[in-house]
Amino acid sequence: MMNAQAKRLREQLREVLAKEIGFLQEREDDAIPDSWKAREEADYLQRLSDEEVQTAQRSGIWALPDLKKAPDSFRALAALAKEAADFGRRPDVSARSPNDADPLFKDCLQRGVSWRKAWELWWFTRQVSDLIDRETRIVDLGSGHGHLTAHLARAFGIRACGYEKNSDFVSRANDLHAVFNPSLSFKTCDLLKEDPELSAQSLLIGLHACGILGDLAVKLCAKARCSLAFVACCHQKIPGDFRASLNEEDPIRLDRRILGLANSRNADHPVEGEFEQNRNTRIKRLALRLLLRNRGIWVTYGDEAHGTGRRHLRDTDFKALAAEIFAKRDLDAPTIPECERAWSEACGRYPKIERAALSRETFSPLIELYIALDRAAYLEHRGFQTELVRLFPPELSPRNLMLRAKCAEL
């Protein structure tokens, strides 16, 4: 059951987020929003060195050695953010790792799973072993290429089914896994329109399952009275503009801009791309907005490269990228001088925006934990025992907060 710390944090996070919703809805555009400039910590953040900014972005604002110079209100926020980021950590996650001789770990690597993914599967398997017996059937929401589904089926010798909206992924999963294991199956399914097959003997799982699947999972779990082991991701991927709390006593509604903030934290070892590459991508976005503004087209943060994949955005030269973006909008390609001016201006503006944004980014672990505690409370009100644990070390992925749930009623 949720312990005293979890209950206190849920109330505290709800109070803080309700107070700060207006501020959190603001995004940088081509300048620092007025609400960011008005915050007590604004001057403190602008005085940070480049090295201190990187420390705050990589390890959290609470890692700054001179945080004592910040206003009291910001130090209190940083302390709350650190508590949220540390919530659910277990010493054994740092102390243990898979052995290369482990047959299931080797099996993952031999099947073409990346080293990082193989580690995640190993940790996930350890964390769900007490929720599984011979009668259990694994049900994976958003199963992708089926690596987790198949790994658990092999590890425990049980039946498993993965549900995935993308039919190409389902075909790939069946070719990779189901053809070799008759206890495995993968189905194309829009989970917003059709429920998966569940019973009280099911274990409902998800690893980095996006957006609405998190809320859907806890509702399906409550309905079927089954067990749950779920790591959510990309909370902003929802069908509407807002996520309302699952609990009636909580009136908070968070829009997509705020939900996406839960994913903003950088890891000490970024999973996709190096730190400077990720920073360079943000400068590209700003430069694209400036280019479009110069053509009389007003776009907000995130709309400047709509329809462009994040890896392509990160890896493509700015001038070539700008030509692609303009072509998608049926515009003449920007000239080389236009691109150079926009890039130079973006590079000049971004350091100040970057520092001001640290205020908002400090809320990232608060939002992630608030959503997880909201889901845990929903299940506890319906007779479940719940637990939140940090599943694996953050260098594998900052998205490592697992909600475990088991029906307490016989």
Secondary structure by P-SEA (a helix, b strand, c coil): cccaaaaaaaaaaaaaaaacccccccccccccccccccccaaaaaaaccaaaaaaaaacccccccccccccaaaaaaaaaaaaaaaccccaaaaabbbbcccaaaaaaaaacccaaaaaaaaaaaaaccccccccbbbbbcccccaaaaaaaaaaccccbbbbbccaaaaaaaaaacccccccbbbbbcccccccccccccbbbbbcccccaaaaaaaaaaaaacbbbbbbbccccccccccccccccccccccccccccccccccccccccccaaaaaaaaaaaaaaaaaaaaaccccccccccccccaaaaacccaaaaaaaaaaaaccccccaaaaaaaaaaaaaacaaaaaaacccccaaaaaaaaaaaaaaaaaaaabbbbbbccccccccccccbbbbbbcccc
